[in-house]
């Protein structure tokens, strides 16, 4: 069992039960085959750049970079060997506030939101007092979240590629290169490590003849890929939504999920009313990303994917990935193997990197291959309605899974900001493999 993995809650148990009772999941060989030959992208977490490539912490140069979608706002380079104390971090926040005033004054009017992990300098009382004084909000930093932690996968890779192989005789040389020579696109997707497609084949006759898969596929072309486009739901699309909900409600997985939610008092016992609840969660349109009109829904984000500027967000479904790859829209760049501590016989959990139509990219996308539509709908719905925001450890067969759900909206009209499954404690596994530096 992975270090720190603890699937001991009742919620974890019911999701594990749903997985075990699902007889509609797909299997390699019979239903699909993957091409994972020699395209495993190296994964590294970079905490600081060292002068002269030394491991001597006294010669480490620590850099604090703050950016938004438009680019870098502040690059604060600490003196060599200096650690980031709470007092030093508050000094950086003072500099950041001034930089925002000069470069992004509109942020001060709308309100500044920072993303913090649980570093001591972030959680210290001194830092919390500073944030409260100026009314800045904090967005939590969920572990291994490709959608909500852009620095993990969008910043360090380009920085590593830019500085890789360089040697600096003095700290001034490093600082000069950082300030003048390094320009990073936060949405950058790395080199294409894969010469072939991810999927060798999918047995479409077998897979899409199943009622829930067939109904699921019919939904995938109902949405505008660009978040800037207003979504208009047609009568035919409403009919397809209804047919999908009807199909999944006929499965034992969804019936069990319904029974469990009723027992917890968070769902109506009447099946028709429960389908109405599901429709509101998954298909009711809402405004995402500050849009002036409805432009997104939970189903679109989680299963179909959305384009936002130069990046792709969402698209955590293996069937959508396969169909987009088959259509020539996805250029698969390689994978981050997201296996459990022991080698697994059935490959299911992957983090893939891809570009879409050559204009958008996603540096890291978690995909749980072979899962059925009804299982994913059930697992995410149960987690959402039981107010379990964040990550949850779940044992799914041989897999130690970290299920992540982030809600969107009020408690009465809950939607999903995002939802996906990844390998539990991937960070721990990466250290075992020597991927960290």
CORVENTA-V943598 format. One record per residue. N is the residue number from 1. RES is the residue in three letters. BURIAL is 1 if it has 9 or more other ideal C-beta (glycine too) atoms within 8 Angstrom, else 0. D_LAST is the distance of its C-alpha to the last C-alpha in Angstrom with 1 decimal. Layout:
BEGIN
N:RES:BURIAL:D_LAST, N:RES:BURIAL:D_LAST
END
This chain:
BEGIN
1:UNK:0:24.0, 2:UNK:1:20.6, 3:UNK:0:19.6, 4:UNK:0:21.4, 5:UNK:1:23.3, 6:UNK:0:26.9, 7:UNK:1:29.3, 8:UNK:0:32.3, 9:UNK:0:34.0, 10:UNK:0:37.2, 11:UNK:1:35.6, 12:UNK:1:32.9, 13:UNK:1:35.8, 14:UNK:1:37.9, 15:UNK:1:35.2, 16:UNK:1:34.6, 17:UNK:1:38.3, 18:UNK:1:38.5, 19:UNK:1:36.0, 20:UNK:0:37.9, 21:UNK:1:41.3, 22:UNK:1:40.2, 23:UNK:0:42.0, 24:UNK:1:41.3, 25:UNK:1:37.6, 26:UNK:1:36.8, 27:UNK:1:35.6, 28:UNK:1:34.1, 29:UNK:0:36.7, 30:UNK:0:39.6, 31:UNK:1:38.4, 32:UNK:1:35.4, 33:UNK:0:33.1, 34:UNK:1:29.6, 35:UNK:1:28.3, 36:UNK:1:24.7, 37:UNK:0:24.8, 38:UNK:0:21.6, 39:UNK:1:20.5, 40:UNK:1:17.4, 41:UNK:1:15.2, 42:UNK:0:11.4, 43:UNK:0:9.8, 44:UNK:1:6.4, 45:UNK:1:6.4, 46:UNK:1:6.3, 47:UNK:0:8.0, 48:UNK:0:9.3, 49:UNK:1:10.1, 50:UNK:1:11.1, 51:UNK:1:14.6, 52:UNK:0:15.3, 53:UNK:0:11.7, 54:UNK:0:12.0, 55:UNK:0:10.1, 56:UNK:0:13.4, 57:UNK:0:13.1, 58:UNK:0:16.6, 59:UNK:1:15.6, 60:UNK:1:13.1, 61:UNK:1:14.7, 62:UNK:1:14.5, 63:UNK:1:16.1, 64:UNK:1:18.0, 65:UNK:1:19.3, 66:UNK:1:22.2, 67:UNK:1:23.7, 68:UNK:0:26.2, 69:UNK:0:27.4, 70:UNK:0:29.1, 71:UNK:0:26.1, 72:UNK:0:24.5, 73:UNK:1:26.7, 74:UNK:1:24.9, 75:UNK:1:22.1, 76:UNK:1:21.9, 77:UNK:1:20.0, 78:UNK:1:20.0, 79:UNK:0:21.1, 80:UNK:1:18.7, 81:UNK:0:17.5, 82:UNK:0:19.2, 83:UNK:0:17.9, 84:UNK:1:19.0, 85:UNK:0:22.1, 86:UNK:1:24.6, 87:UNK:0:27.0, 88:UNK:1:24.5, 89:UNK:1:23.5, 90:UNK:1:27.2, 91:UNK:0:27.8, 92:UNK:1:25.3, 93:UNK:1:27.3, 94:UNK:0:30.4, 95:UNK:1:29.1, 96:UNK:1:28.0, 97:UNK:1:31.5, 98:UNK:0:33.1, 99:UNK:1:31.0, 100:UNK:1:32.0, 101:UNK:0:35.6, 102:UNK:0:35.6, 103:UNK:0:33.6, 104:UNK:1:34.0, 105:UNK:1:37.1, 106:UNK:0:37.8, 107:UNK:1:34.7, 108:UNK:1:36.4, 109:UNK:0:39.5, 110:UNK:0:38.0, 111:UNK:1:35.5, 112:UNK:1:31.8, 113:UNK:0:29.3, 114:UNK:1:25.7, 115:UNK:1:22.9, 116:UNK:1:21.3, 117:UNK:0:19.0, 118:UNK:0:19.9, 119:UNK:0:18.2, 120:UNK:0:20.7, 121:UNK:1:21.5, 122:UNK:1:22.4, 123:UNK:1:24.5, 124:UNK:1:26.2, 125:UNK:0:30.0, 126:UNK:1:30.1, 127:UNK:1:27.9, 128:UNK:1:30.0, 129:UNK:0:33.2, 130:UNK:1:32.1, 131:UNK:1:31.4, 132:UNK:0:34.7, 133:UNK:0:36.6, 134:UNK:0:35.7, 135:UNK:0:35.8, 136:UNK:1:32.3, 137:UNK:1:31.1, 138:UNK:1:27.7, 139:UNK:1:26.5, 140:UNK:0:24.3, 141:UNK:1:20.8, 142:UNK:1:20.9, 143:UNK:0:17.9, 144:UNK:1:16.9, 145:UNK:1:20.0, 146:UNK:1:20.0, 147:UNK:0:23.3, 148:UNK:1:22.9, 149:UNK:1:19.3, 150:UNK:1:19.1, 151:UNK:0:16.1, 152:UNK:1:13.9, 153:UNK:1:14.9, 154:UNK:1:17.2, 155:UNK:1:15.5, 156:UNK:1:11.8, 157:UNK:1:12.7, 158:UNK:1:15.5, 159:UNK:1:13.9, 160:UNK:1:11.2, 161:UNK:0:14.2, 162:UNK:1:16.3, 163:UNK:1:14.3, 164:UNK:0:12.8, 165:UNK:0:14.7, 166:UNK:0:16.3, 167:UNK:0:16.9, 168:UNK:1:18.6, 169:UNK:0:21.1, 170:UNK:0:21.7, 171:UNK:1:20.3, 172:UNK:0:23.2, 173:UNK:1:22.1, 174:UNK:1:18.8, 175:UNK:1:20.8, 176:UNK:1:23.4, 177:UNK:1:21.1, 178:UNK:1:19.6, 179:UNK:1:23.2, 180:UNK:0:25.1, 181:UNK:0:23.1, 182:UNK:1:20.6, 183:UNK:0:22.4, 184:UNK:1:20.5, 185:UNK:0:22.3, 186:UNK:1:21.1, 187:UNK:1:22.5, 188:UNK:1:21.1, 189:UNK:1:20.5, 190:UNK:1:18.4, 191:UNK:0:19.8, 192:UNK:0:22.2, 193:UNK:1:20.8, 194:UNK:1:24.0, 195:UNK:0:27.3, 196:UNK:0:29.2, 197:UNK:0:29.8, 198:UNK:1:28.0, 199:UNK:1:31.3, 200:UNK:0:33.5, 201:UNK:0:36.3, 202:UNK:1:37.5, 203:UNK:1:40.9, 204:UNK:0:42.4, 205:UNK:0:45.8, 206:UNK:1:44.5, 207:UNK:1:41.9, 208:UNK:1:43.9, 209:UNK:0:47.2, 210:UNK:1:46.0, 211:UNK:0:47.4, 212:UNK:1:44.3, 213:UNK:1:42.3, 214:UNK:1:45.2, 215:UNK:1:45.7, 216:UNK:1:42.0, 217:UNK:1:41.9, 218:UNK:1:44.9, 219:UNK:1:43.0, 220:UNK:1:40.1, 221:UNK:0:42.2, 222:UNK:0:43.6, 223:UNK:1:41.2, 224:UNK:0:40.4, 225:UNK:1:36.8, 226:UNK:0:36.7, 227:UNK:1:36.4, 228:UNK:0:38.8, 229:UNK:0:41.6, 230:UNK:0:43.9, 231:UNK:1:44.2, 232:UNK:0:47.8, 233:UNK:0:48.4, 234:UNK:0:51.4, 235:UNK:0:53.8, 236:UNK:0:52.5, 237:UNK:1:48.9, 238:UNK:1:50.2, 239:UNK:0:52.0, 240:UNK:1:48.9, 241:UNK:1:47.0, 242:UNK:1:49.9, 243:UNK:1:50.0, 244:UNK:1:46.3, 245:UNK:1:46.7, 246:UNK:1:49.9, 247:UNK:1:48.1, 248:UNK:1:45.2, 249:UNK:1:47.7, 250:UNK:0:49.5, 251:UNK:1:46.5, 252:UNK:0:46.2, 253:UNK:1:42.6, 254:UNK:1:43.8, 255:UNK:1:47.0, 256:UNK:1:45.0, 257:UNK:1:42.7, 258:UNK:1:45.9, 259:UNK:0:47.5, 260:UNK:1:44.5, 261:UNK:1:44.4, 262:UNK:1:48.1, 263:UNK:0:47.9, 264:UNK:1:45.5, 265:UNK:0:47.9, 266:UNK:0:45.6, 267:UNK:1:47.2, 268:UNK:0:50.9, 269:UNK:0:52.6, 270:UNK:0:54.5, 271:UNK:0:52.6, 272:UNK:0:53.7, 273:UNK:0:52.5, 274:UNK:1:49.2, 275:UNK:1:48.8, 276:UNK:0:49.6, 277:UNK:1:46.8, 278:UNK:1:44.4, 279:UNK:1:45.7, 280:UNK:1:45.0, 281:UNK:1:41.4, 282:UNK:1:40.5, 283:UNK:1:42.9, 284:UNK:1:44.2, 285:UNK:1:43.0, 286:UNK:1:41.4, 287:UNK:1:40.1, 288:UNK:1:36.3, 289:UNK:0:34.5, 290:UNK:0:37.5, 291:UNK:1:39.9, 292:UNK:0:43.6, 293:UNK:0:44.7, 294:UNK:1:43.3, 295:UNK:1:40.7, 296:UNK:1:38.6, 297:UNK:1:38.9, 298:UNK:1:36.6, 299:UNK:1:37.4, 300:UNK:1:36.7, 301:UNK:1:33.2, 302:UNK:1:32.0, 303:UNK:1:33.7, 304:UNK:1:34.7, 305:UNK:1:32.1, 306:UNK:1:32.8, 307:UNK:1:32.2, 308:UNK:0:31.3, 309:UNK:0:31.3, 310:UNK:0:28.7, 311:UNK:1:26.9, 312:UNK:1:27.8, 313:UNK:1:27.6, 314:UNK:1:28.6, 315:UNK:1:29.7, 316:UNK:1:28.3, 317:UNK:1:31.0, 318:UNK:1:30.9, 319:UNK:1:34.5, 320:UNK:1:34.2, 321:UNK:1:31.2, 322:UNK:1:33.3, 323:UNK:1:36.4, 324:UNK:1:34.6, 325:UNK:1:33.0, 326:UNK:0:36.4, 327:UNK:0:38.1, 328:UNK:0:35.8, 329:UNK:0:34.3, 330:UNK:1:30.7, 331:UNK:0:28.7, 332:UNK:1:26.0, 333:UNK:1:22.7, 334:UNK:1:21.0, 335:UNK:1:19.5, 336:UNK:1:16.5, 337:UNK:0:17.8, 338:UNK:1:18.4, 339:UNK:1:20.1, 340:UNK:1:20.9, 341:UNK:0:19.7, 342:UNK:0:22.5, 343:UNK:0:23.1, 344:UNK:1:25.7, 345:UNK:0:28.8, 346:UNK:0:29.4, 347:UNK:1:26.6, 348:UNK:1:26.9, 349:UNK:1:23.7, 350:UNK:1:21.8, 351:UNK:1:19.8, 352:UNK:1:21.3, 353:UNK:1:21.0, 354:UNK:1:24.3, 355:UNK:1:26.7, 356:UNK:1:30.2, 357:UNK:0:33.2, 358:UNK:0:31.0, 359:UNK:0:31.3, 360:UNK:1:28.8, 361:UNK:1:25.4, 362:UNK:1:23.1, 363:UNK:1:19.4, 364:UNK:1:19.2, 365:UNK:1:22.3, 366:UNK:1:22.7, 367:UNK:1:25.6, 368:UNK:1:27.5, 369:UNK:1:29.4, 370:UNK:1:32.9, 371:UNK:1:33.7, 372:UNK:1:37.1, 373:UNK:1:38.0, 374:UNK:1:40.0, 375:UNK:1:37.2, 376:UNK:1:34.7, 377:UNK:1:37.6, 378:UNK:1:38.5, 379:UNK:1:35.1, 380:UNK:1:34.3, 381:UNK:1:37.8, 382:UNK:1:38.0, 383:UNK:1:34.8, 384:UNK:1:36.0, 385:UNK:1:39.5, 386:UNK:1:38.4, 387:UNK:0:36.4, 388:UNK:1:33.0, 389:UNK:0:30.8, 390:UNK:1:27.0, 391:UNK:0:25.3, 392:UNK:1:27.2, 393:UNK:1:26.3, 394:UNK:1:28.7, 395:UNK:1:29.4, 396:UNK:1:30.7, 397:UNK:0:31.9, 398:UNK:0:29.1, 399:UNK:1:26.5, 400:UNK:1:24.7, 401:UNK:1:24.7, 402:UNK:1:23.7, 403:UNK:1:26.6, 404:UNK:1:26.2, 405:UNK:1:29.3, 406:UNK:1:29.9, 407:UNK:1:33.6, 408:UNK:1:35.4, 409:UNK:0:38.8, 410:UNK:0:41.3, 411:UNK:0:41.8, 412:UNK:0:45.1, 413:UNK:0:43.6, 414:UNK:1:40.1, 415:UNK:1:38.0, 416:UNK:1:34.4, 417:UNK:0:32.0, 418:UNK:1:29.6, 419:UNK:1:29.2, 420:UNK:1:27.0, 421:UNK:1:25.5, 422:UNK:1:22.0, 423:UNK:1:20.6, 424:UNK:1:20.4, 425:UNK:1:17.2, 426:UNK:1:15.1, 427:UNK:1:12.1, 428:UNK:1:13.1, 429:UNK:1:13.7, 430:UNK:1:10.4, 431:UNK:1:8.8, 432:UNK:0:11.8, 433:UNK:0:11.2, 434:UNK:0:7.8, 435:UNK:0:6.7, 436:UNK:0:3.8, 437:UNK:0:0.0
END
